[in-house]
C-alpha cells in the first residue's frame, strides 16, 4: 500500500495568527521556507477574526515523509459563497519552493477535492496568474478545465461527482 504524499490539517484562527506573524511554537515542524509570502494574504483576514467555516477553511499541507508544513490550501468560504445556490466553492493553494515539482501540490489538491465533494460542493473554481504554468498543470492534472483568461488571471473549474 502506498502512503499519501501529504496530509491536510485545518488551520485555526490562532494558528493563522502565528503563521502570519511567522512565530512557530516548538513542535510546529515548519519547513524553513514556510510560510511563504503568497500564503499570508489569504490568511490575514482569517487570523484577524474574519470568521471561517469548520470544513471549507484553510489547511496546512504537511509532507507525509517528513511531517513538515510545506504550504497551504484553502477554501474561500463554503459552497455558494461565490454565487446564489450554485454549489460552487473556490480554493487556492501553494507550496514552498523546495516542495514543488514532486507531486505534493497535486496530492494536496486531490485531498481538498475529496473534502469538497464529501461536504456538498458540486463544483470547484480556482485561478492562477498566466505565467504560473506549474499551478495550471496541477489544476489540469486534477481534472480542472480552463474557462477563460485575461491579462491578469486564468480561470479554472472542476465539476464534482457527489458522494452518496
N, C-alpha and C positions, 0 to 999 in steps of 0.2 A: 504494500500500500504506500502510495506517495503522500507525503505530508504537504499541507498547503504552504505556499511560499510566504504568505503574510497572514496576519490576523488583524482584525479591526477592533479598536477599543473606543467606546464612546468617551467624548471629552466633556467633562463637567464644566460649568462656568468658572469654578475655582481653578481647575486645571488650565482652562483657556487663559485666565489672567496670568498664571505663571508662565505659560508658553509665550504670550505676548510680551511679558516682561523679561523673557529669557532667563528665568530663575528656576532651574530644576532643583528638585529635592533629591536627597540621597536616595538611590534606588530607582530613580525615574528612567534610567537607561536610555538616554537620548544619544543618538549619533552625534559626533562632534559638529556636523553641519546643520543639525536640527535645532530650532526651527529655521526655515529659510524665509526670506522676505515675502515671497508671494503668498505664503500661508497665513501670514499675520493679518492681512487686510480683512479676510472674511471672519477671522476670529475676534477682531477688536470689538465689534458691536455685541457679540455674544458674551465676551469677557466683561463688558460694561453693563451687562444685565438686560440685554435686548430680547430676553425670552429664549425660547428654544422648544424643541419637541422631543419627547422621550425616545423616538425611533428615528425620525428624519432630522438628524442633528449632525454634528461634526464628529469624525472618528480619527483617531491617531492610527497610522499604519505602522505596524511593527513587523520587521523581518523575522520570520519564524526561526531561521537558522541561528540568528544572533540575539534575538529578543530586543534589539534596538529599535527605538522610534525613528523612522526614516522619512516620514511625511504625513500627509493628511488627505482625507477625502471627506466631503461633506455635502449634505443636502441643504438647500436654501429654503427650508420650510417644508411642510407636509404637502401631499398632493393637493392640487387646486390653489396653491399659494400664487401660482403664475397665471391663473385663469379660472373662471367660474365652472365648477363641476366638470373638469376635463380629465381628472385623474393624473395630470402631468406633474412630475416633480423635477426640479433642477438640481444638478450637482456639479461639483468641481473637484479637482484632485491635483496633487503634486508630490514629488519626492525630492529629497536632497540629491545633488548631482552624483554623489558616489553610489547611489542606489539605482540609478537609471540604467536602462539597457539590459536588464536581467529578468524581465517579465514580472517584476513586482507591481508595477502600476496596473498592468493587465489583470493580475490576480486580485488586487485591491478593488478594481472596478467591477470585476465579476462578483466579488463578495457584496459590494454595495448594491448591485443589481438584484442579487438574491434578497437583500433586506427590503428593497423597494417592492419587488414582486410579492414577497410574503406579507406585505403590510398594505396592500390595496392599491398601489400605484399601477396605472395602466401604461404609462409612457415615461421615459426619462429624457430630459434635454440637457445639453451641455454646449459650451462654446470654447473656442481657442482663438488666439491671435493667428493670422495667416501664416506667420513664419514658424509656428510651433508644430512642425510636421510630426515629431515624435508623439505628441499627445493626440494628434489626429489619427495616427496609426493605432494607438491604444484604443481609441474610441471605435474605429472601424473593426479592429480585431474582436471587439466585444459586441458587434452587431449594430453599431450606430451607423446611420446614413446621413450624409451631408444634405442639409436642406437648402442652404444658401450661403453666400458670403458677401461681405462688403469690404471696404478698405480697412476696417478695424477688427472684424471678427468673422469666424467661420462657425456656423450653427449646425448642430447635430441633434438627431432624435433616434431613440430606440423604443419601439413598442414592445411591451412585455406580455408574455403569456401568464395569466394569473394562476396561482396555485390554489387548489381546492382543499 
